[in-house]
Amino acid sequence: MLNLSKYSILIVEKNTLLCGVLIDVFGSVGVPTMLSTADPEIAFDRFKAFPVDIVVSDWSPDLDGRAFLKRLRTDPDSPNPFVPVIISTANTKHRRDFTAWDLGKTEYLTKPVSGKVIYSRIVAMIGHDRPFIKAAGFVGPDRRRHGHESSFGNGRRKAFND
């Protein structure tokens, strides 16, 4: 099990039940510091005031996780535009995931989520750190998942052609 005892997490979630589940899951895997709020403005203020290692943000009709992610990545007052961000949503449309990619998300969770899935996303982010890219129109982790050759390039094409 990955040692998460030195990590801090900011949770931006409207659903109080899910926020409680996230806090319980992170606590059970050893995360000592968790900040939570349902308000993106308060979340950004907390992000500026307290160094966090991971952000988990809802993206729902009641909480604009997209705008919050964009602000984390591009606002001149953002203390760490390269912080890993997990976007969580109940919307399963692929275009939403692609939009989150375009805004610089690190990982994506589709609700409902289990503790096991949440933990696996944290491990994926920490264990497979991707370089950040800052270019015109994009700030975020490299979209390519290095080390997973079966998903990319010739290996993928070969699988579809067999």
Number of C-alpha atoms within 10 A of each C-alpha: 6 11 10 16 12 10 16 19 22 24 24 26 27 20 15 12 10 15 19 14 15 22 19 13 17 22 15 11 15 14 18 14 16 17 16 22 19 18 15 22 11 13 21 21 12 16 20 15 10 13 15 20 17 21 25 25 30 28 23 16 10 12 18 14 23 21 13 21 26 19 17 25 24 18 13 10 13 16 17 17 21 22 20 24 27 25 24 23 22 13 15 11 10 9 10 15 20 12 12 21 20 17 23 30 29 26 19 19 21 14 13 10 15 13 14 9 13 19 17 12 16 20 16 13 17 14 10 12 15 17 11 17 14 15 8 6 7 16 21 26 24 17 15 11 13 12 9 9 11 12 14 13 9 11 13 12 12 10 10 8 7 5
